[in-house]
Amino acid sequence: MRNITIRTALFMALITVGMASARAAGSEEEFKAAYAAADSAGKEAARLRNQWTTTVSTLAAAKKAADGGEFDKATASAKEAEALAKASIFQATSEKTRWRDLEIH
């Protein structure tokens, strides 16, 4: 049951990333907003001690793309990092209590 919940959350996060990537307009202002949201979500995941390494590397890739002037790519990466961070937050909060539901043999 727990695996289904986690898989569902990850699937929803990936769907969100796909939709966000399709809408990325590529302006510097949009990148800054997306990066700030991803950074904030990443800090929350870190506070919960559940920050995924893929989130950190995706956020770094977004920064690198923005530094190179590739704002389409940077915005898409930042939105992906935000989705990953939100998925890790969901995982941390759901597993905080869901472990009690496990069947012990």
C-alpha positions as CSV (number, residue, x, y, z in Angstrom):
1,M,0.0,0.0,0.0
2,R,2.8,2.4,0.9
3,N,4.6,1.8,-2.3
4,I,1.5,2.6,-4.3
5,T,1.1,5.9,-2.5
6,I,4.8,6.8,-3.1
7,R,4.5,5.7,-6.8
8,T,1.4,7.8,-7.2
9,A,3.0,10.8,-5.8
10,L,6.1,10.4,-8.0
11,F,3.8,9.9,-11.1
12,M,1.9,13.0,-10.3
13,A,5.2,14.9,-9.8
14,L,6.4,13.8,-13.2
15,I,3.1,14.7,-14.9
16,T,3.4,18.2,-13.3
17,V,7.0,18.4,-14.6
18,G,5.8,17.5,-18.1
19,M,3.1,20.1,-18.1
20,A,5.4,22.7,-16.7
21,S,8.1,22.0,-19.3
22,A,5.6,22.4,-22.1
23,R,4.5,25.8,-20.7
24,A,8.0,27.2,-20.1
25,A,8.2,30.4,-22.0
26,G,11.9,31.0,-21.3
27,S,12.2,34.5,-20.0
28,E,14.7,35.4,-17.3
29,E,11.9,36.6,-15.0
30,E,10.1,33.3,-15.3
31,F,13.3,31.4,-14.6
32,K,13.9,33.5,-11.4
33,A,10.4,32.7,-10.2
34,A,10.7,29.0,-11.0
35,Y,14.1,28.9,-9.4
36,A,12.9,30.6,-6.2
37,A,10.0,28.2,-5.9
38,A,12.3,25.2,-6.4
39,D,14.8,26.5,-4.0
40,S,12.2,27.1,-1.4
41,A,10.7,23.6,-1.8
42,G,14.3,22.2,-1.7
43,K,15.0,24.0,1.6
44,E,11.8,22.6,3.0
45,A,12.8,19.1,2.0
46,A,16.2,19.6,3.6
47,R,14.5,20.8,6.8
48,L,12.6,17.5,6.8
49,R,15.9,15.7,6.3
50,N,14.6,14.2,3.0
51,Q,16.2,16.2,0.3
52,W,16.8,14.0,-2.8
53,T,20.2,14.3,-4.5
54,T,18.4,14.4,-7.9
55,T,16.7,17.6,-6.7
56,V,20.0,19.3,-5.9
57,S,21.6,18.3,-9.2
58,T,18.6,19.4,-11.2
59,L,18.6,22.7,-9.5
60,A,22.3,23.1,-10.2
61,A,21.6,22.3,-13.9
62,A,19.0,25.0,-14.0
63,K,21.4,27.5,-12.6
64,K,24.1,26.5,-15.1
65,A,21.6,26.7,-18.0
66,A,20.5,30.2,-16.8
67,D,24.1,31.3,-16.5
68,G,24.5,30.3,-20.2
69,G,21.5,32.3,-21.2
70,E,19.3,29.2,-22.0
71,F,16.3,30.3,-20.1
72,D,13.9,27.8,-21.7
73,K,16.0,24.9,-20.4
74,A,16.7,26.6,-17.1
75,T,13.0,27.2,-16.4
76,A,12.2,23.6,-17.3
77,S,14.9,22.3,-15.0
78,A,13.9,24.6,-12.2
79,K,10.3,23.4,-12.4
80,E,11.5,19.8,-12.5
81,A,13.5,20.4,-9.4
82,E,10.5,21.9,-7.7
83,A,8.4,18.9,-8.5
84,L,11.1,16.6,-7.2
85,A,11.4,18.6,-4.0
86,K,7.6,18.5,-3.5
87,A,7.6,14.7,-4.1
88,S,10.4,14.3,-1.5
89,I,8.4,16.5,0.9
90,F,5.3,14.3,0.3
91,Q,7.4,11.2,0.9
92,A,8.8,12.5,4.2
93,T,5.5,13.6,5.6
94,S,3.6,10.5,4.5
95,E,6.3,8.1,5.8
96,K,6.4,9.9,9.1
97,T,3.2,8.1,10.1
98,R,2.7,5.4,7.5
99,W,5.4,3.2,8.9
100,R,2.9,2.2,11.6
101,D,0.7,0.6,9.0
102,L,3.4,-1.9,8.0
103,E,2.7,-5.5,8.7
104,I,5.4,-7.0,11.0
105,H,6.2,-10.6,10.5
